[in-house]
Amino acid sequence: MLAVLAAIFAALIGALYVVLRCIVLESFIELEIEEDRDNADLVSRTLYQELKNLSAIAGDWAPWDDTYQFIQDRNQAYIDSNLVDETFINLNLNFMVFVDADRHIFFHKGFDIDARRERSLSDVSLQNLLAPPSLTHPKAVDDSSQGFLDLADGLALVASRPIVTSQFAGPIRGVLIVGRFLDEKLLTVLKERTNLEMQMFDAKGQDRPPEIAKAMTELEKEAIYVGPPLEESESISYFLIRDFQNRPLRAFKVKGHRGILLLGVEANRYSLLAVTAASLLALGLITLILERLILARLARMRNFVNEIARSGDLERRLTVGRRDEISDLARHLNDMLDKLGEAEAQLRLHKFAMDNAAGALYLLDFQGRVRYANLAARRALGVDAEEMQRMMVFDIDPTMTPERWPVHCERKRETGTVVFETMHRRKDGSLFPVEIQSSYFRYGDQEYNYSSAHDISERKAAERALRESAEMMHAILNATTDMVVLVDHGEKILEANQSFAVRFNRRRQDLVGQSLWEVMPADLPPSCRAMLQTVFEGRIPLRQEFEWRDASFEAAAFPARDAAGKVERAAVFLRDLTEKVQAERERKQLQEQLQQAQKMESVGRLAGGVAHDFNNQLTAIIGHLALAMMDLEPGDPLNDSLSEAHQAAQRAANLTRQLLAFSRKQLIDPKVIDLNELICNLHKMLVRLIGEDIELKTLCAAAVHPVKVDPGQIEQAIINLAVNASDAIAGVGKLTIETANVTLDETYCQHHLHVQPGEYVMLAVSDTGCGMGAATRARIFEPFFTTKPKGKGTGLGLSMVYGIVRQHGGSVEVYSEIEQGTTFKIYFPAADEQAVPLVSAIDNRIAPGGSETILLVEDEPAVRSIAVRTLNRQGYHVLEASSGPEAEQTVAGFPASIHLLLTDIVMPKMNGRELAERLSHKLPTLKVLYTSGYSESVIAHHGILEEGLQFLGKPYTPIALARKVREVLDAA
């Protein structure tokens, strides 16, 4: 009755509360929400004002003539004058990044405003700045971009403007990006400007508070979200800042004062308290009356029941006096106590019997809880009764998981009883095996498992020992890569390891019982069968090695005796020696390659040693002959003699070039080219060289990789191969030139010295000529080796090909058989750069001139004389010097400008490179042309000309000298 009265009063108070809450308080709440939205909007506008300020700073710096010049020449004066620490402090910036028109970072500087020192951005942060297209791709000279960006060094406000002139004229040379980190210092500034408390959270973080996760969901629908208050006096609102891809970066939580809402709550509270006080007073009066008539008797009955529950004394009874409903209830309680006493006596009897059973007994419910375990079960687990009551089946059986338990119960529900083996865990953590017999039964509306467990540790130990013994034997057999087979006297297989089964393509279980000689090939050497017979006769045979089907093997057999010493079985061992034998052959092959390379290197050094002086002499000879021929009239009888002498000198020069090419001492100027284009340009020349009877076929693969080579050298190599092929073809034949992309792997490189794994371009030159034998193939790259008749060849053509390919980091292979033709396969390393178009050949007959002043420095008088005569004939003003110091004196005493330094590289006292560097300090606009008859490391590395240097090799003709001088003078 009290509950009914209390419910009525509570309903009245609740109705009043609903009225106050829904009508009055809702109005206060709406006002409070509007104020919270205004607070969040104020913080957002203040933050975006910071972005506008950054954009204004970028707008001051980017459209500036000084910045426009800086992005082109990176002058240090701009950095020293403008990009100083004070600039970052005054502008309140953390970094400035200059990006050129190709979206490459041209210059950047980071600054720690708090520490007042430079702090560079990380490489990852710099790459982050290049990601948003709007930051680095302005569409117009007055374009701008600003926003928030999550860098590796922290969240930043960034703004960019295109770099143009002060008059906003293009073209756009790049962009200037300025930024400031959104750190605690900036948050403090926002708090001071808005007079509001706020916090910033990572919108992508996994560890964000639940309130932020909720706010993130709501902010997908609206720009500002007003959340439930976390403190009584505070209101909370949220807004997001997003990156350039409109992805959420940070969530801002803004705290406001709940002044309006607190006033409404206070008014509601006072109204509700007044009504509640009046209701409680009325309820108290009614309760006092009910207490005297009903509640006191019910309380005494409740205390009686609680006492029986506490003590367990079922002998006590209630006193029944009156004839009313409460007295009837007391009589029913007494009857129930009588029945409970009888049931408890039966339960104690059953429990005593189960507790004293010899086996471990368990009663489990379908939730896995232990409802009962007898004394034997508790002893087996090492726990007491109290601990057992708290245990689950998962504590006892470590193999049973919460996921497996329902499946296990369902199985017992279907079958009734199951028997299985598992493991039990003792209190100390040790495990022991058990056999479980488990039965299912239902009691009331509950399902149970009744299980008995028997310790089977001793049985398992015996089984394990037997299994380990068998496993050890099989492990020993299968651990070896040797083939092992065990046979009896009848040569029947008793056991074979996995290596034996795999070798003869059988399954191990299928081998047992078969005859050994039915499994093993019939073409094995007879000595193998004889070796097995020797073992069964009681003698131990020697090991033997034999060859079978292109493989090498070692065989051995041993007897297995019984207790009486009689040979009962034989164990046969076979070891595959193929890889070992092959490795020895490959080692010898590589050793032969190394010896051949060393021999050719020695010859190359000898050839290169005489090239310098020899080329100097040839330069003088060729030059004087050429000038003499120029001075003669066309019909002069001396023309023929001079022409023959000039051709002989050219042949000598060509011989020197071939020797230098073979020894890889010739200076090369590599360029990234398309090999297909080079072959296409050579096609007409090759057709003329090989003659009409030989068909020239080109098979150029599409889109071959670019290669970095000296085009002239590669052309010479192809021409040499083509001429060599035409000599090998007697009459009608075919010459094929082929290109393709190939990948040379580790296996190939292990068999070829000086080759690294990677991508290559293959150039193959094949002919249908007479071919050659192994002896000839072994010597074709040796200098002066030739199979042609005397006077038909120098023996340097293929040597030159070999030297050119090796100097370019390539490899050359020869495939040839007598009467089967020959194929040369050349592999050039693929280049990562873009191929450049090949330059058309210049007419060698044109000798351009000029009027500039040239300083000629040459220690060889004959070469200096011919060079002076040539240049004077072309109209140049020539200053002579025989050494570096003399050249410096000449420059010091010459008042006019000197346009070109033409200098030999190898000179006494001072080499040509050193002279050029010393003169360039005095004459910044001086151009330099080096000459030499030998590849010098002064201007080259491994025979490759340094980038930006100009070189004219000796011997040269007057026309070649005039043309090269004009080329250098006209170069930008």
Secondary structure, 3 states (H helix, E strand, C coil): CHHHHHHHHHHHHHHHHHHHHHHHHHHHHHHHHHHHHHHHHHHHHHHHHHHHHHHHHHHHHCECHHHHHHHHHCCHHHHHHHCCHHHHHHHCCCEEEEEECCCCEEEEEEEECCCCEECCCCHHHHHHHHCCHHHHCCCCCCCCEEEEEEECCEEEEEEEEECECCCCCCCCCEEEEEEEECCHHHHHHHHHHHCCEEEEEECCCCCCCHHHHHHHHHHCCCCEEEECCCCCCEEEEEEEEECCCCCEEEEEEEEEECHHHHHHHHHHHHHHHHHHHHHHHHHHHHHHHHHHHHHHHHHHHHHHHHHHHHHCCCCCCCCCCCCCHHHHHHHHHHHHHHHHHHHHHHHHHHHHHHHCCCCEEEEEECCCEEEEECHHHHHHHCCCHHHHHCCEHHHHCCCCCCCHHHHHHHHHHHHCEEEEEEEEECCCCCEEEEEEEEEEEEECCEEEEEEEEEECHHHHHHHHHHHHHHHHHHHHHHHCCCEEEEECCCCEEEEECHHHHHHCCCCHHHHCCCEHHHHCCCCCCHHHHHHHHHHHCCCCCCCEEEEECCEEEEEEEEEEECCCCCEEEEEEEEEECHHHHHHHHHHHHHHHHHHHHHHHHHHHHHHHHCHHHHHHHHHHHHHHHHHHHHHCCCCCCHHHHHHHHHHHHHHHHHHHHHHHHHCCCCCECCEEECHHHHHHHHHHHHHHHHCCCEEEEEEECCCCCCEEECHHHHHHHHHHHHHHHHHHCCCCEEEEEEEEEEEECHHHHHCCCCCCCEEEEEEEEEECCCCCCHHHHCCCCCCCCCCCCCCCCCCCHHHHHHHHHHHCCCEEEEEECCCCCEEEEEEEEECCCCCCCCCCCCCCCCCCCCCCEEEEECCCHHHHHHHHHHHHHCCCEEEEECCHHHHHHHHHHCCCCCCEEEEECCCCCCCHHHHHHHHHHHCCCCEEEEEECCCCCCCEECCEECCCCCEEECCCCHHHHHHHHHHHHHCC
